[in-house]
């Protein structure tokens, strides 16, 4: 009779529901950790800049400052505007860059 009582407990449908709830809780905790580790986390007030596909035609820049989120997409057009020449940049043989400012006055 004791063996038969153990078999009845193994068929309890509530035990399988408890296991399913445990699995969902673990999944929710994992998703929460993933959200918190994301640099664009909505709960963070940090300033973050993310560059997707750098140097390619479909490059995107996402800037997050507190709750403000700005999104920039690259275009194939060259930049334009008004300004004056500020100096010259030279690339040395070792690959480093040297900037030499203009010594004359701006026009």
Biotite code that builds the C-alpha atoms (Angstrom):
import biotite.structure as struc

atoms = struc.array([
    struc.Atom([0.000, 0.000, 0.000], chain_id="A", res_id=1, res_name="UNK", atom_name="CA", element="C"),
    struc.Atom([2.866, 2.315, 0.686], chain_id="A", res_id=2, res_name="UNK", atom_name="CA", element="C"),
    struc.Atom([4.221, 1.823, -2.879], chain_id="A", res_id=3, res_name="UNK", atom_name="CA", element="C"),
    struc.Atom([0.854, 2.725, -4.373], chain_id="A", res_id=4, res_name="UNK", atom_name="CA", element="C"),
    struc.Atom([0.750, 5.995, -2.376], chain_id="A", res_id=5, res_name="UNK", atom_name="CA", element="C"),
    struc.Atom([4.118, 7.088, -3.822], chain_id="A", res_id=6, res_name="UNK", atom_name="CA", element="C"),
    struc.Atom([2.896, 6.497, -7.394], chain_id="A", res_id=7, res_name="UNK", atom_name="CA", element="C"),
    struc.Atom([-0.128, 8.727, -6.811], chain_id="A", res_id=8, res_name="UNK", atom_name="CA", element="C"),
    struc.Atom([2.120, 11.597, -5.648], chain_id="A", res_id=9, res_name="UNK", atom_name="CA", element="C"),
    struc.Atom([4.238, 11.326, -8.806], chain_id="A", res_id=10, res_name="UNK", atom_name="CA", element="C"),
    struc.Atom([1.183, 11.994, -10.985], chain_id="A", res_id=11, res_name="UNK", atom_name="CA", element="C"),
    struc.Atom([0.315, 15.279, -9.254], chain_id="A", res_id=12, res_name="UNK", atom_name="CA", element="C"),
    struc.Atom([-0.239, 17.924, -12.005], chain_id="A", res_id=13, res_name="UNK", atom_name="CA", element="C"),
    struc.Atom([0.648, 20.782, -9.638], chain_id="A", res_id=14, res_name="UNK", atom_name="CA", element="C"),
    struc.Atom([4.244, 19.548, -9.419], chain_id="A", res_id=15, res_name="UNK", atom_name="CA", element="C"),
    struc.Atom([4.722, 19.975, -13.164], chain_id="A", res_id=16, res_name="UNK", atom_name="CA", element="C"),
    struc.Atom([3.210, 23.492, -12.996], chain_id="A", res_id=17, res_name="UNK", atom_name="CA", element="C"),
    struc.Atom([5.690, 24.450, -10.282], chain_id="A", res_id=18, res_name="UNK", atom_name="CA", element="C"),
    struc.Atom([8.538, 23.302, -12.530], chain_id="A", res_id=19, res_name="UNK", atom_name="CA", element="C"),
    struc.Atom([7.217, 25.371, -15.459], chain_id="A", res_id=20, res_name="UNK", atom_name="CA", element="C"),
    struc.Atom([6.935, 28.465, -13.246], chain_id="A", res_id=21, res_name="UNK", atom_name="CA", element="C"),
    struc.Atom([10.537, 27.946, -12.099], chain_id="A", res_id=22, res_name="UNK", atom_name="CA", element="C"),
    struc.Atom([11.730, 27.762, -15.706], chain_id="A", res_id=23, res_name="UNK", atom_name="CA", element="C"),
    struc.Atom([9.908, 31.007, -16.578], chain_id="A", res_id=24, res_name="UNK", atom_name="CA", element="C"),
    struc.Atom([11.439, 32.756, -13.564], chain_id="A", res_id=25, res_name="UNK", atom_name="CA", element="C"),
    struc.Atom([14.932, 31.746, -14.683], chain_id="A", res_id=26, res_name="UNK", atom_name="CA", element="C"),
    struc.Atom([14.221, 33.008, -18.220], chain_id="A", res_id=27, res_name="UNK", atom_name="CA", element="C"),
    struc.Atom([12.936, 36.336, -16.870], chain_id="A", res_id=28, res_name="UNK", atom_name="CA", element="C"),
    struc.Atom([16.043, 36.801, -14.714], chain_id="A", res_id=29, res_name="UNK", atom_name="CA", element="C"),
    struc.Atom([18.326, 36.072, -17.692], chain_id="A", res_id=30, res_name="UNK", atom_name="CA", element="C"),
    struc.Atom([16.456, 38.595, -19.879], chain_id="A", res_id=31, res_name="UNK", atom_name="CA", element="C"),
    struc.Atom([16.659, 41.217, -17.112], chain_id="A", res_id=32, res_name="UNK", atom_name="CA", element="C"),
    struc.Atom([20.431, 40.726, -16.845], chain_id="A", res_id=33, res_name="UNK", atom_name="CA", element="C"),
    struc.Atom([20.782, 41.107, -20.621], chain_id="A", res_id=34, res_name="UNK", atom_name="CA", element="C"),
    struc.Atom([18.807, 44.378, -20.540], chain_id="A", res_id=35, res_name="UNK", atom_name="CA", element="C"),
    struc.Atom([20.892, 45.765, -17.674], chain_id="A", res_id=36, res_name="UNK", atom_name="CA", element="C"),
    struc.Atom([24.185, 44.945, -19.469], chain_id="A", res_id=37, res_name="UNK", atom_name="CA", element="C"),
    struc.Atom([23.098, 46.696, -22.695], chain_id="A", res_id=38, res_name="UNK", atom_name="CA", element="C"),
    struc.Atom([24.911, 50.042, -23.163], chain_id="A", res_id=39, res_name="UNK", atom_name="CA", element="C"),
    struc.Atom([21.645, 51.657, -24.291], chain_id="A", res_id=40, res_name="UNK", atom_name="CA", element="C"),
    struc.Atom([19.892, 50.492, -21.122], chain_id="A", res_id=41, res_name="UNK", atom_name="CA", element="C"),
    struc.Atom([16.737, 52.612, -20.586], chain_id="A", res_id=42, res_name="UNK", atom_name="CA", element="C"),
    struc.Atom([17.292, 52.615, -16.794], chain_id="A", res_id=43, res_name="UNK", atom_name="CA", element="C"),
    struc.Atom([20.814, 54.079, -16.989], chain_id="A", res_id=44, res_name="UNK", atom_name="CA", element="C"),
    struc.Atom([21.594, 57.799, -16.988], chain_id="A", res_id=45, res_name="UNK", atom_name="CA", element="C"),
    struc.Atom([25.081, 57.352, -18.486], chain_id="A", res_id=46, res_name="UNK", atom_name="CA", element="C"),
    struc.Atom([26.205, 59.145, -21.650], chain_id="A", res_id=47, res_name="UNK", atom_name="CA", element="C"),
    struc.Atom([26.901, 56.493, -24.310], chain_id="A", res_id=48, res_name="UNK", atom_name="CA", element="C"),
    struc.Atom([27.869, 56.624, -28.001], chain_id="A", res_id=49, res_name="UNK", atom_name="CA", element="C"),
    struc.Atom([27.427, 53.483, -30.117], chain_id="A", res_id=50, res_name="UNK", atom_name="CA", element="C"),
    struc.Atom([28.777, 53.262, -33.686], chain_id="A", res_id=51, res_name="UNK", atom_name="CA", element="C"),
    struc.Atom([27.308, 50.489, -35.851], chain_id="A", res_id=52, res_name="UNK", atom_name="CA", element="C"),
    struc.Atom([29.234, 49.338, -38.959], chain_id="A", res_id=53, res_name="UNK", atom_name="CA", element="C"),
    struc.Atom([32.050, 51.910, -38.657], chain_id="A", res_id=54, res_name="UNK", atom_name="CA", element="C"),
    struc.Atom([33.499, 53.110, -41.963], chain_id="A", res_id=55, res_name="UNK", atom_name="CA", element="C"),
    struc.Atom([30.861, 51.409, -44.106], chain_id="A", res_id=56, res_name="UNK", atom_name="CA", element="C"),
    struc.Atom([28.073, 52.894, -46.232], chain_id="A", res_id=57, res_name="UNK", atom_name="CA", element="C"),
    struc.Atom([25.359, 51.862, -43.764], chain_id="A", res_id=58, res_name="UNK", atom_name="CA", element="C"),
    struc.Atom([27.156, 53.290, -40.696], chain_id="A", res_id=59, res_name="UNK", atom_name="CA", element="C"),
    struc.Atom([24.900, 54.511, -37.880], chain_id="A", res_id=60, res_name="UNK", atom_name="CA", element="C"),
    struc.Atom([25.699, 56.508, -34.749], chain_id="A", res_id=61, res_name="UNK", atom_name="CA", element="C"),
    struc.Atom([23.458, 56.326, -31.676], chain_id="A", res_id=62, res_name="UNK", atom_name="CA", element="C"),
    struc.Atom([24.093, 58.861, -28.892], chain_id="A", res_id=63, res_name="UNK", atom_name="CA", element="C"),
    struc.Atom([22.383, 58.456, -25.510], chain_id="A", res_id=64, res_name="UNK", atom_name="CA", element="C"),
    struc.Atom([22.610, 61.270, -22.971], chain_id="A", res_id=65, res_name="UNK", atom_name="CA", element="C"),
    struc.Atom([20.448, 60.468, -19.936], chain_id="A", res_id=66, res_name="UNK", atom_name="CA", element="C"),
    struc.Atom([16.978, 59.728, -21.300], chain_id="A", res_id=67, res_name="UNK", atom_name="CA", element="C"),
    struc.Atom([17.632, 61.545, -24.628], chain_id="A", res_id=68, res_name="UNK", atom_name="CA", element="C"),
    struc.Atom([18.462, 59.294, -27.595], chain_id="A", res_id=69, res_name="UNK", atom_name="CA", element="C"),
    struc.Atom([19.766, 60.666, -30.929], chain_id="A", res_id=70, res_name="UNK", atom_name="CA", element="C"),
    struc.Atom([20.167, 58.529, -34.053], chain_id="A", res_id=71, res_name="UNK", atom_name="CA", element="C"),
    struc.Atom([22.309, 59.489, -37.057], chain_id="A", res_id=72, res_name="UNK", atom_name="CA", element="C"),
    struc.Atom([22.649, 57.567, -40.345], chain_id="A", res_id=73, res_name="UNK", atom_name="CA", element="C"),
    struc.Atom([25.475, 58.145, -42.804], chain_id="A", res_id=74, res_name="UNK", atom_name="CA", element="C"),
    struc.Atom([24.774, 59.282, -46.316], chain_id="A", res_id=75, res_name="UNK", atom_name="CA", element="C"),
    struc.Atom([26.965, 59.118, -49.403], chain_id="A", res_id=76, res_name="UNK", atom_name="CA", element="C"),
    struc.Atom([27.058, 62.929, -49.610], chain_id="A", res_id=77, res_name="UNK", atom_name="CA", element="C"),
    struc.Atom([30.173, 64.851, -48.629], chain_id="A", res_id=78, res_name="UNK", atom_name="CA", element="C"),
    struc.Atom([29.884, 67.379, -45.841], chain_id="A", res_id=79, res_name="UNK", atom_name="CA", element="C"),
    struc.Atom([29.825, 71.064, -46.671], chain_id="A", res_id=80, res_name="UNK", atom_name="CA", element="C"),
    struc.Atom([29.795, 74.369, -44.878], chain_id="A", res_id=81, res_name="UNK", atom_name="CA", element="C"),
    struc.Atom([31.654, 77.588, -44.355], chain_id="A", res_id=82, res_name="UNK", atom_name="CA", element="C"),
    struc.Atom([34.932, 77.973, -42.550], chain_id="A", res_id=83, res_name="UNK", atom_name="CA", element="C"),
    struc.Atom([38.596, 78.800, -42.791], chain_id="A", res_id=84, res_name="UNK", atom_name="CA", element="C"),
    struc.Atom([41.673, 76.647, -43.056], chain_id="A", res_id=85, res_name="UNK", atom_name="CA", element="C"),
    struc.Atom([42.991, 75.952, -39.551], chain_id="A", res_id=86, res_name="UNK", atom_name="CA", element="C"),
    struc.Atom([46.155, 74.055, -40.350], chain_id="A", res_id=87, res_name="UNK", atom_name="CA", element="C"),
    struc.Atom([47.697, 71.047, -42.069], chain_id="A", res_id=88, res_name="UNK", atom_name="CA", element="C"),
    struc.Atom([47.934, 67.412, -40.959], chain_id="A", res_id=89, res_name="UNK", atom_name="CA", element="C"),
    struc.Atom([50.884, 65.216, -41.968], chain_id="A", res_id=90, res_name="UNK", atom_name="CA", element="C"),
    struc.Atom([51.179, 61.419, -41.732], chain_id="A", res_id=91, res_name="UNK", atom_name="CA", element="C"),
    struc.Atom([54.641, 60.281, -40.623], chain_id="A", res_id=92, res_name="UNK", atom_name="CA", element="C"),
    struc.Atom([56.380, 57.066, -41.777], chain_id="A", res_id=93, res_name="UNK", atom_name="CA", element="C"),
    struc.Atom([55.393, 55.291, -38.542], chain_id="A", res_id=94, res_name="UNK", atom_name="CA", element="C"),
    struc.Atom([51.705, 55.986, -39.246], chain_id="A", res_id=95, res_name="UNK", atom_name="CA", element="C"),
    struc.Atom([51.197, 58.711, -36.622], chain_id="A", res_id=96, res_name="UNK", atom_name="CA", element="C"),
    struc.Atom([49.565, 62.020, -37.532], chain_id="A", res_id=97, res_name="UNK", atom_name="CA", element="C"),
    struc.Atom([51.003, 65.476, -36.788], chain_id="A", res_id=98, res_name="UNK", atom_name="CA", element="C"),
    struc.Atom([48.808, 68.578, -36.886], chain_id="A", res_id=99, res_name="UNK", atom_name="CA", element="C"),
    struc.Atom([50.507, 71.905, -37.674], chain_id="A", res_id=100, res_name="UNK", atom_name="CA", element="C"),
    struc.Atom([48.275, 74.939, -37.055], chain_id="A", res_id=101, res_name="UNK", atom_name="CA", element="C"),
    struc.Atom([48.293, 77.898, -39.445], chain_id="A", res_id=102, res_name="UNK", atom_name="CA", element="C"),
    struc.Atom([50.727, 80.578, -38.293], chain_id="A", res_id=103, res_name="UNK", atom_name="CA", element="C"),
    struc.Atom([49.051, 83.451, -40.180], chain_id="A", res_id=104, res_name="UNK", atom_name="CA", element="C"),
    struc.Atom([45.931, 85.343, -39.178], chain_id="A", res_id=105, res_name="UNK", atom_name="CA", element="C"),
    struc.Atom([42.497, 84.222, -40.327], chain_id="A", res_id=106, res_name="UNK", atom_name="CA", element="C"),
    struc.Atom([40.979, 86.154, -43.215], chain_id="A", res_id=107, res_name="UNK", atom_name="CA", element="C"),
])
